[in-house]
């Protein structure tokens, strides 16, 4: 049964739970695609020390923040166990303690009017030369009557989102990051890697199958959403080409679903000798989380968003000492700290974005965690 400080990650490739902490890696991941960077050097030294200490096949697990200049939340566990997603869900269900969280206060940051003003300003900026897209986000802060049990929340999250990249990350401050991400940043086994970027979203109509299908078809036909998606895919193609000996990028996106949303997705794959974490650092954050071009989008985000995203919009996953592993984007997620829960959702803003539509889209995305908490 997993300890309270255990990391877990579930996916179709490999699901695992860890135990203990051999050492933490806090160096910022900026420049982590370069083996000479401080981040890569600390990681190599940590893997070496772990092997010297008798950990035969060490992994690094955890989370990297949206802004890679900030400290990482990574560690090498003492041991890990592979299991099926159902087994992971069973472990969390069996180890859950206490009732469902009892919220006593919910605050939106920012509120509706400020957020829609942010979106209007972001859309206006993308109509000017120099920036094509910016991703703007909002938070919900919830205070509960008592500290929520992260294992109970995780058990409900996995029950409601069995097909997602489900993660539970113990943080250095005693808090927990958990979520059910639909978005694979990068996966690597041997020399083969793959990615599934998402950009372009529509709410599903689960009460009417015909209307639900029409919502997906409308998303696929949306010039605004296809443009937003193409910006992401084209940027990722340019970033991956220098490290890929082979790279396959579809000419057009496909549709995928979560329990509540439609998304435009592009299944990218290729071959590379770089580690999965190097590829993750190269790609992160993609224009699906920041915008395009990256630096201009980051400046606009800093000027418009009234908070620091921290780990939200970052990446979460694992990498072994042979460079294999899997990293998902930290969306559809929550951070638990004492009696407090913080939720996050963002939306890509382009010239045709409607402030009210983006408020509704972020609301639909927040619904994943609100459903888990019994608040939607």
C-alpha positions in Angstrom: 0.0 0.0 0.0 1.5 3.3 -1.0 2.9 5.6 1.7 1.6 9.2 1.9 4.8 10.4 0.3 4.5 8.2 -2.8 4.5 9.4 -6.3 2.2 7.6 -8.8 1.7 7.9 -12.5 -0.7 5.9 -14.7 -0.7 5.6 -18.5 -1.2 3.0 -21.2 2.6 2.6 -21.4 3.6 2.0 -17.8 2.0 2.7 -14.4 3.9 2.9 -11.2 4.0 3.8 -7.5 7.2 4.7 -5.7 8.3 4.4 -2.1 10.7 6.6 -0.2 13.0 9.4 -1.3 16.7 8.9 -2.0 17.3 12.5 -3.0 15.5 15.6 -4.3 16.4 17.5 -7.4 15.5 21.2 -7.2 17.7 22.8 -9.9 15.6 24.7 -12.4 15.0 22.7 -15.6 15.8 25.7 -17.9 18.2 24.5 -20.6 17.7 20.9 -19.5 17.9 19.6 -23.1 21.6 20.4 -23.0 23.7 17.7 -21.2 26.1 20.4 -20.0 23.3 22.4 -18.2 23.3 22.5 -14.4 20.0 20.6 -14.4 21.4 17.8 -16.5 24.6 17.7 -14.5 22.7 17.4 -11.2 20.4 14.7 -12.6 23.4 12.7 -13.9 25.1 13.0 -10.5 21.9 11.9 -8.7 21.5 8.8 -10.9 25.2 7.9 -10.2 24.8 8.3 -6.5 21.6 6.2 -6.5 23.4 3.4 -8.3 26.3 3.6 -5.9 23.9 3.3 -3.0 22.5 0.1 -4.4 19.4 1.3 -6.3 19.7 -0.9 -9.3 17.4 0.9 -11.8 16.8 4.4 -10.5 14.1 6.7 -11.7 13.6 10.4 -11.4 9.9 11.3 -10.8 7.9 14.4 -10.0 7.0 17.8 -11.6 8.6 20.7 -13.4 6.9 24.1 -13.2 5.5 26.2 -16.0 8.4 28.6 -15.7 11.5 26.5 -15.9 13.5 29.2 -14.3 11.8 28.2 -11.0 12.9 25.2 -8.8 12.0 21.7 -9.9 10.0 19.3 -7.8 11.8 16.1 -8.7 13.2 13.2 -6.6 14.7 9.8 -7.0 12.7 7.3 -5.0 14.2 4.5 -3.0 12.1 2.0 -4.9 9.3 1.7 -7.3 6.7 -0.9 -8.3 5.0 -1.3 -11.7 1.4 -2.2 -11.8 -1.8 -1.8 -13.9 -3.9 1.4 -13.6 -6.6 -0.6 -11.9 -4.1 -1.8 -9.3 -3.0 1.8 -8.7 -6.6 2.9 -8.3 -7.2 0.0 -5.9 -4.2 1.0 -3.8 -5.5 4.6 -3.5 -9.0 3.4 -2.7 -7.8 1.1 0.0 -5.5 3.7 1.6 -8.0 6.5 1.5 -9.0 8.0 4.9 -11.7 10.4 5.9 -14.8 11.7 4.1 -14.9 13.7 0.8 -13.6 17.3 1.2 -16.1 19.7 2.8 -15.7 23.1 1.1 -16.5 26.1 3.1 -15.3 28.8 0.7 -14.7 29.0 -3.1 -12.9 32.0 -4.7 -12.3 32.5 -8.4 -9.0 34.2 -9.4 -9.7 36.3 -11.3 -13.4 36.6 -11.4 -15.5 36.7 -14.6 -15.2 40.3 -15.4 -11.4 40.5 -15.0 -10.9 37.3 -16.8 -12.9 38.3 -19.8 -11.1 41.7 -19.9 -7.8 39.7 -19.9 -9.0 37.6 -22.8 -10.1 40.7 -24.7 -6.6 42.3 -24.2 -4.9 39.0 -25.2 -7.0 38.7 -28.3 -6.2 42.3 -29.2 -2.5 41.7 -28.8 -2.6 38.7 -31.1 -4.0 40.9 -33.8 -0.8 42.9 -33.8 2.5 41.9 -35.4 4.8 39.8 -33.2 2.5 37.5 -31.4 0.1 34.9 -32.8 -1.3 33.2 -29.7 -1.3 33.5 -25.9 -2.6 31.1 -23.3 -4.4 32.7 -20.4 -5.6 30.9 -17.3 -7.6 31.2 -14.1 -7.7 29.6 -10.7 -10.3 28.5 -8.2 -9.2 28.5 -4.5 -11.2 26.3 -2.2 -11.0 26.2 1.6 -12.3 23.1 3.3 -13.4 22.4 6.8 -10.5 20.1 7.3 -7.5 19.0 5.3 -8.6 16.8 2.4 -7.1 13.3 2.1 -5.1 13.2 -1.1 -5.6 9.4 -1.5 -9.4 9.8 -1.3 -9.3 12.6 -3.9 -7.0 10.5 -6.1 -9.3 7.4 -5.9 -12.3 9.4 -7.0 -10.2 11.2 -9.8 -9.1 7.8 -11.2 -12.6 6.4 -11.0 -14.0 9.3 -13.0 -11.0 9.6 -15.5 -9.7 6.1 -16.1 -8.2 6.9 -19.5 -6.2 9.9 -18.4 -2.6 10.3 -17.3 -3.4 10.2 -13.6 -0.7 11.5 -11.2 -0.1 12.0 -7.5 3.1 14.0 -6.6 4.2 14.6 -3.0 5.8 18.1 -2.8 8.7 19.3 -0.8 6.4 21.7 1.3 4.2 18.8 2.4 1.5 19.5 -0.2 0.3 17.3 -3.0 -0.1 17.8 -6.8 -2.6 15.5 -8.4 -4.6 15.4 -11.6 -6.0 13.6 -14.7 -4.2 15.1 -17.7 -5.4 14.2 -21.2 -2.2 15.5 -22.8 1.0 13.6 -23.4 4.0 15.8 -23.9 6.5 13.1 -24.7 6.9 9.3 -24.2 10.1 7.4 -25.1 11.1 3.7 -25.2 14.5 3.0 -26.5 15.0 5.4 -29.4 11.3 5.7 -30.3 9.4 8.7 -29.0 5.8 10.0 -29.4 3.8 13.1 -28.4 0.1 14.0 -28.5 -0.3 17.8 -28.2 -3.8 19.1 -27.7 -5.1 22.6 -28.8 -8.7 23.4 -29.6 -11.4 22.4 -27.2 -15.2 22.0 -27.1 -17.6 20.9 -24.4 -19.3 17.5 -24.9 -23.1 17.0 -24.8 -23.3 13.8 -22.8 -27.1 13.9 -22.7 -27.6 13.8 -26.5 -25.3 11.6 -28.6 -26.2 13.3 -31.8 -25.5 16.8 -30.4 -22.3 15.5 -28.9 -21.1 14.3 -32.3 -22.0 17.6 -33.8 -20.0 19.4 -31.2 -16.9 17.3 -32.2 -17.6 18.0 -35.9 -17.9 21.7 -35.3 -14.6 21.7 -33.5 -12.9 19.9 -36.3 -14.4 22.5 -38.8 -13.5 25.5 -36.7 -11.0 27.8 -38.5 -10.1 29.4 -35.1 -9.3 26.1 -33.4 -7.5 24.7 -36.4 -5.3 27.8 -36.5 -4.6 27.5 -32.8 -3.7 23.9 -33.1 -1.4 24.4 -36.2 0.6 27.0 -34.2 1.4 24.3 -31.6 2.2 21.5 -34.0 4.4 23.6 -36.3 6.4 24.9 -33.3 6.9 21.4 -31.9 8.1 20.2 -35.4 10.7 22.9 -35.5 11.9 22.2 -31.9 12.1 18.4 -32.4 13.8 18.3 -35.8 17.4 19.0 -34.5 17.2 16.0 -32.1 15.2 13.6 -34.2 16.7 11.3 -36.8 13.2 10.6 -38.0 10.0 12.7 -37.4 6.4 12.1 -38.4 3.9 14.9 -38.0 0.3 14.4 -39.3 -0.9 16.9 -41.9 -4.2 17.4 -40.0 -5.4 16.9 -36.5 -7.8 14.2 -35.2 -10.5 14.3 -32.6 -10.1 12.8 -29.1 -12.4 12.9 -26.1 -12.2 13.0 -22.3 -15.3 12.3 -20.2 -16.4 16.0 -20.6 -14.5 17.6 -23.6 -13.6 17.2 -27.2 -10.0 18.1 -28.2 -8.0 18.5 -31.5 -5.0 16.3 -31.2 -2.0 15.4 -33.4 -0.1 12.1 -32.9 3.6 13.0 -33.5 6.3 10.3 -33.4 9.9 9.8 -34.3 13.4 8.5 -33.3 16.0 10.2 -31.1 19.0 9.2 -28.9 18.2 12.0 -26.5 16.6 11.1 -23.2 12.8 11.6 -22.6 13.6 14.3 -20.1 15.8 16.1 -22.5 13.0 16.0 -25.1 10.6 17.2 -22.4 12.8 20.1 -21.5 13.2 21.0 -25.2 9.5 21.1 -25.8 8.2 22.6 -22.5 6.2 24.8 -22.4 4.7 24.2 -25.8 2.5 26.9 -27.4 -0.5 24.9 -26.0 0.5 26.2 -22.6 2.2 29.5 -23.2 1.5 30.7 -26.8 3.6 31.6 -29.8 6.2 33.0 -30.1 7.1 31.8 -26.7 9.0 34.8 -25.3 6.4 37.3 -26.4 3.7 35.1 -25.0 5.4 34.7 -21.7 5.8 38.5 -21.4 2.1 39.0 -22.1 1.1 36.3 -19.5 3.2 38.0 -16.9 1.5 41.2 -17.6 -2.1 39.9 -17.6 -2.4 37.0 -15.2 -2.7 38.1 -11.5 -0.9 35.1 -10.1 2.2 32.8 -10.5 1.2 29.5 -12.2 3.8 27.6 -10.2 3.5 23.9 -11.1 0.2 24.4 -13.0 0.8 24.3 -16.8 4.1 22.5 -16.1 4.9 18.8 -16.7 4.8 15.7 -14.6 6.1 12.2 -15.1 9.2 10.0 -14.8 12.5 9.1 -16.5 14.8 6.2 -15.9 18.6 6.3 -16.0 18.5 4.9 -19.6 16.4 7.8 -20.8 13.1 6.0 -21.1 9.9 7.5 -19.6 6.8 9.6 -20.0 5.8 13.2 -19.3 2.3 14.7 -19.3 1.2 18.3 -19.2 0.0 19.4 -15.8 -3.6 20.3 -16.6 -6.9 19.1 -15.2 -5.1 19.2 -11.9 -5.2 20.4 -8.3 -2.7 21.4 -5.6 -3.6 20.3 -2.0 -2.0 22.1 0.9 -3.5 21.7 4.4 -7.2 22.8 4.2 -6.7 24.5 0.9 -7.2 23.2 -2.7 -6.2 25.2 -5.8 -7.5 24.4 -9.3 -6.2 25.6 -12.6 -7.5 25.9 -16.2 -6.3 27.8 -19.3 -7.3 28.5 -22.8 -5.5 29.5 -26.0 -6.3 33.0 -27.1 -6.0 34.0 -30.8 -7.4 36.9 -32.8 -10.9 35.4 -33.1 -11.3 34.4 -29.5 -14.5 35.4 -27.7 -14.0 36.3 -24.0 -17.3 34.7 -23.0 -16.5 31.5 -24.9 -13.1 31.3 -23.2 -14.7 31.8 -19.8 -17.0 28.8 -20.6 -14.1 26.7 -22.0 -12.0 27.2 -18.9 -15.1 26.4 -16.8 -15.5 23.2 -18.6 -11.9 22.3 -18.0 -12.2 23.1 -14.3 -15.1 20.7 -14.3 -12.8 17.7 -14.2 -11.5 18.5 -10.7 -14.8 20.1 -9.5 -16.6 16.9 -10.4 -14.0 14.9 -8.3 -14.6 17.3 -5.4 -18.4 17.0 -5.7 -18.7 20.7 -6.6 -19.9 20.8 -10.2 
